[in-house]
Amino acid sequence: MASTLLSIQVIPKTPNGEDSYPYVDRAIEVIQQSGVKYQVNPLETTMEGELEELLDVVRKMHEALVEAGSPSIISQIKIAHSGGAGFSMDKLTEKYR
């Protein structure tokens, strides 16, 4: 069972001041290709899994944005970890759905 939730907001700088949404879309593609459980929200994306695996996804996101031409990237990350049962995105939000 997953023990970590990691939420990330990427803020890529664009080479010529163009729209950053294509870069954000590319970062989300990396998450989709990773196979981890995730949920895209308006201001951040939350992933669920093991910490090491999720941090590897973050690294791959940054690499993909550099390859796409972003000269710099800021990521705001929140990490929640628990060894207890019932710690998941679904469990933590079920009363709101």
N, C-alpha and C positions, 0 to 999 in steps of 0.2 A: 504494500500500500504506500502511496506517495506520502512523503513527510514534509514537503516544502511547497509553499506557494511563492511565486516570484512575479511581481508586477513590474513592467518596464514601459517607460515612455522614451522613445528616441527622438532627439531633436537634431536632425542633420543640417549642416550648413550646405548650401548648394553652390556649385562653382560660379554661377553668374547671377545669383539672386533669384532664380526661378522657383516655382512652386516646389515645396518639399514633399508633397503627398506621394509622388511616385517613389521617392526614397523610403518613406514610411511603409508603403505597400510592399516594397522589396523586403524590408525587415520582417514584415508579417509573413511573407512567403517563406522565409527561412524558418520561422516558427512552425508553419503548416507542414513543411517538409521534414521537420524533426520527429514528428510522430508523438510529441507530448500533448497532453490534454491542455487546451487553452481556451480563452474567451477574450474576444476583442471588444473593448469598450471605447467610448468616445475619446478619452484622454490617455488611456494606457491599455496594455494587453496583459492579462494574467495567465501564467502557466502553472501547471501542477506536475510535480515529479520529485526526483531526488536532486538535492542541491547541486551536486557535481554535474549532472546532466543538464540542468537548467543554466548553469553558468557557462557551459560549453555552447549552448544555444546563443547566449548573449554574445560570446566571442565570435561566433559565426555570423551573427547579425552585423556586428561592427565590420568584420572583414568584407561582407557583401556590400555594405554601404561605401566602404573605401573603394572597392572594385567598381562600383557604380559611378564613382567620381566625386563623392562627397569629401571635401578637404578636411572636415572635422565633424565630430559627432559628440553630442552630450547625451548620456543616458541617465535618467532618474530611475532608480531601482528600489523597490521595497521587497524585503524578504521576510516571510513568516515561516517558522519551523515548529513542528510539534511531533512528539513521539506518541501522542494519544490517538486512540481510535476515533473515527468520525471527523477527522481533520481533512477537509476537502473543500473545493469551491462550492460544490453542491450542498454540502452540509451547512456551510457557513452562510449560505444565501437562501436556503429553501423556504424560510418563513416569509421571504419577500417575493416569492414567485407564485 
